[in-house]
Amino acid sequence: MLSELIEALQIFLKYGDPSCPTHCEHDIMIICGIDPKDVSVEDKVKLDKLGFNYGDQYGTECFYSYKFGSA
C-alpha cells in the first residue's frame, strides 16, 4: 500500500512541487497545488487505479483519496 502512495506522489511531482502538497480531513487525503486540468489522461487513469479521484472538494478542483485518508 505504501508503494502505491509513493507511485502516486511521483506522478503528482511531474506536475508541480507545491510547498504544502497534502491535506487530510474527514478521512480524505487531498493533493494541493496540482491542477487536474494539467494532468495527462494517461496519468489520471494510473492515479485512479492507485486510489486517487479528481473533482470538486471544498470548493476547488483537486485530486483526493479515501484510500489514503487520515483514518
Phi, psi and omega in degrees: 000318178298324179297327178291321177296316179296318178299317179296316180297327177293324176294313179301324181300332177298338186251005177154167181224067184295152182288332177233083192280341184226158176212130177245131179202134178054043177065024177239128172267124181249134176266119184262143172085004176243114181279122180304333179294336181274347185271134182295156177300319179301316180290326176297321177296315178299315181296323177299316179295332180273356175105013180248125175256173173221151181162195183277120174230121178058036173087010179218146176286126182201173171267145180210160181216132170274338181293324183248029181290190189277349183271000000 
